[in-house]
Amino acid sequence: MFPSDEWLETLNFYLIVASGGRLTLDDFSDEVLHAAWLEHPGTTMKDMDATAEKLVLEFQAKQQDTEAKSFSPIGESEELINGPVSVPMLGVSGDV
């Protein structure tokens, strides 16, 4: 059994709102949508808002994880600076 068209259309609206217009149903696989429907099959605001928020957060987490991996080539490690970072400011001398 799969979610109804009405459920999907309603979720699409909530996804658009929750993501600030960046995500729609097209950004999620059928498996992810089916799992979301099984978790929150209702169409009340409470159900849909919770479902959309969860999907948006999971999407953003996956995006960040993918971006973090793409910046660091395999086999290389990044060194982190421990201590203050110099930030140049206009009109202020570097002696401050």
C-alpha contacts under 8 A as a table, 3 or more apart, distances in Angstrom:
res1	aa1	res2	aa2	distance
2	F	34	H	6.32
2	F	37	W	7.96
3	P	7	W	6.12
3	P	8	L	6.67
3	P	34	H	6.76
3	P	37	W	6.24
3	P	41	P	7.67
4	S	7	W	5.19
4	S	8	L	6.37
5	D	8	L	5.05
5	D	9	E	6.03
6	E	9	E	5.17
6	E	10	T	6.11
7	W	10	T	5.19
7	W	11	L	6.08
7	W	41	P	7.96
7	W	42	G	7.89
7	W	43	T	6.30
8	L	11	L	5.01
8	L	12	N	6.02
8	L	25	L	7.73
9	E	12	N	5.01
9	E	13	F	6.46
10	T	13	F	5.24
10	T	14	Y	6.49
10	T	43	T	7.29
10	T	48	M	7.48
11	L	14	Y	5.03
11	L	15	L	6.01
11	L	25	L	7.80
11	L	48	M	6.00
11	L	51	T	7.77
11	L	52	A	6.60
12	N	15	L	5.02
12	N	16	I	6.22
12	N	24	T	5.56
12	N	25	L	5.55
13	F	16	I	5.25
13	F	17	V	6.34
13	F	24	T	7.85
14	Y	17	V	5.08
14	Y	18	A	5.89
14	Y	48	M	6.56
14	Y	49	D	6.25
14	Y	52	A	5.76
15	L	18	A	5.10
15	L	19	S	5.91
15	L	21	G	7.82
15	L	23	L	6.11
15	L	24	T	5.80
15	L	25	L	7.47
15	L	52	A	5.02
15	L	53	E	7.43
15	L	55	L	7.86
15	L	56	V	7.04
16	I	19	S	5.38
16	I	20	G	6.00
16	I	21	G	4.52
16	I	22	R	6.47
16	I	23	L	5.58
16	I	24	T	5.77
17	V	20	G	5.28
17	V	21	G	6.06
18	A	21	G	7.66
18	A	49	D	7.81
18	A	52	A	6.47
18	A	53	E	6.10
18	A	56	V	7.02
19	S	22	R	5.44
19	S	23	L	5.79
19	S	56	V	6.25
20	G	23	L	7.78
21	G	24	T	7.81
23	L	26	D	7.69
23	L	27	D	6.19
23	L	56	V	7.60
24	T	27	D	5.73
24	T	28	F	7.76
25	L	28	F	5.63
26	D	29	S	7.53
28	F	32	V	6.22
28	F	33	L	6.67
29	S	32	V	5.28
29	S	33	L	6.40
30	D	33	L	5.12
30	D	34	H	5.99
31	E	34	H	5.09
31	E	35	A	6.16
32	V	35	A	5.17
32	V	36	A	6.20
33	L	36	A	5.02
33	L	37	W	6.15
34	H	37	W	5.05
34	H	38	L	6.24
35	A	38	L	5.10
35	A	39	E	6.28
36	A	39	E	5.10
36	A	40	H	6.15
36	A	41	P	7.81
36	A	51	T	6.39
36	A	55	L	7.90
37	W	40	H	5.09
37	W	41	P	4.76
38	L	41	P	5.66
40	H	47	D	5.64
40	H	48	M	7.40
40	H	51	T	6.58
41	P	47	D	7.44
42	G	47	D	5.74
42	G	48	M	7.34
43	T	47	D	6.05
43	T	48	M	5.94
44	T	47	D	5.27
44	T	48	M	6.16
45	M	48	M	5.22
45	M	49	D	5.71
46	K	49	D	5.38
46	K	50	A	6.12
47	D	50	A	5.39
47	D	51	T	6.13
48	M	51	T	5.04
48	M	52	A	5.97
49	D	52	A	5.23
49	D	53	E	6.03
50	A	53	E	5.23
50	A	54	K	6.15
51	T	54	K	5.23
51	T	55	L	6.24
52	A	55	L	5.15
52	A	56	V	6.07
53	E	56	V	5.18
53	E	57	L	6.11
54	K	57	L	5.23
54	K	58	E	6.12
55	L	58	E	5.13
55	L	59	F	6.04
56	V	59	F	5.07
56	V	60	Q	6.13
57	L	60	Q	5.10
57	L	61	A	6.09
58	E	61	A	5.08
58	E	62	K	6.14
59	F	62	K	5.15
59	F	63	Q	6.12
60	Q	63	Q	4.94
60	Q	64	Q	6.13
61	A	64	Q	5.16
61	A	65	D	6.11
62	K	65	D	5.07
62	K	66	T	6.14
63	Q	66	T	5.15
63	Q	67	E	6.14
64	Q	67	E	5.05
64	Q	68	A	6.02
65	D	68	A	5.20
65	D	69	K	6.32
66	T	69	K	5.28
66	T	70	S	6.27
67	E	70	S	5.12
67	E	71	F	6.50
68	A	71	F	5.58
68	A	72	S	7.04
69	K	72	S	5.70
69	K	73	P	7.73
70	S	73	P	6.94
72	S	76	E	6.69
72	S	77	S	7.09
72	S	78	E	7.42
73	P	76	E	5.70
88	P	92	V	7.95
88	P	94	G	7.47
89	M	92	V	5.73
92	V	96	V	7.47
93	S	96	V	6.22
